[in-house]
Amino acid sequence: MLIGDVARRSGVSARMLRHYDSLGLVRPTGRTEAGYREYSSEDIRRIFHIESLRSLGLSLREVGRALDDPGFRPSELVADLIRQTRERIVGEMELLTRLRRIGAAEPADWEDVLRIVSLLHALGSESAAKRQRAALSSVEEVPVPVEALVEAALSEADPNVAGALRWALAQSGDAGLALLAEGLGSPAAEVRKRAVQSIAEIPDGTATALLQEALANSDIVVRRCAALALGARGVADAVPTLIDMIVEGANDTDAADALSVLASDPALAEQIGTRLVDRLACGTIESSARLRLTQALADIPGIEVSRTLAGLTHDEDRAVALTATYILKLREAR
């Protein structure tokens, strides 16, 4: 079969067939009297073998070795091809993500595109200062897609940069909340913590709803962070968790401050006071926890609280008694 017929039947161009011949991959079995290449059925079968191996990503050199070396073992080469393909896919996915983010920013011209690319690179910089500037610039200059900000916020370990990223997310409103909500379910504890911290800084009704859901999160750090944020927003659902924090000595000062804010609502003040008094009456808590609960009563109004403090002035625990006495004096002075 002449080269033109082989090209038509195999789909391999005549030029490529000549290249295969020059490399010694497929040498035609014969020549016509006029000197044209003539391919046998075995030659054509080898061409198909070559094309099959090339479709796997093998170079022509590797193809020749695979077909001609009797001792060739494909396992190592296939494993290497798998690794290369995975790396290529990762690279392509990163490029796709970058392009999608640039598209989401709706750049007006190529100058905008270049600024967005620069900010995206800066967000991934090894320099904390560059990452922080990029976070701040994402609001003041060219908007960076919220997806990129969320990804950066959930992975940022530097507290200053993390603060800037949370601020930038807060400026975007509720645009990043769906992605941050996914972060609450991350298997990584640090990611869950960063997610709830970011949600806590978004002053939006949807963010408040997410924080209320976070009170039932399996991660105690998430629950505590959500409770502190909800306390500052006047949400009564946070009260039980805040009191638990005081008992457990976990950010107890912040928890007591949050309860004080909540207690400014007369409808909540009585509920908070009752819960604190009930925990004090529990005989299983440690003396240090009783002291913290006593201190938390300081800014909770109500007759029941005052009566409880009066009773605590005679408490067997001297620290509790002295604290209750001091608090009563302050309340009377008010």
Secondary structure, DSSP 8 states (H G I E B T S, - for coil): -BHHHHHHHH---HHHHHHHHHHTSS--SEE-TT--EE--HHHHHHHHHHHHHHTTT--HHHHHHHHH-TT--HHHHHHHHHHHHHHHHHHHHHHHHHHHHHHHT--SSHHHHHHHHHHHHHHT-S-HHHHHHHHHHHHHSS---HHHHHHHHHH---HHHHHHHHHHHHHTTTTTHHHHHHHTT-SSHHHHHHHHHHHHT--SHHHHHHHHHHTT-S-HHHHHHHHHHHHHTT-GGGHHHHHHHHHHTSSHHHHHHHHHHHTTSHHHHHHHHHHHHHHHH-TTS-HHHHHHHHHHGGG--SHHHHHHHHHHTT-SSHHHHHHHHHHHHHHHH-
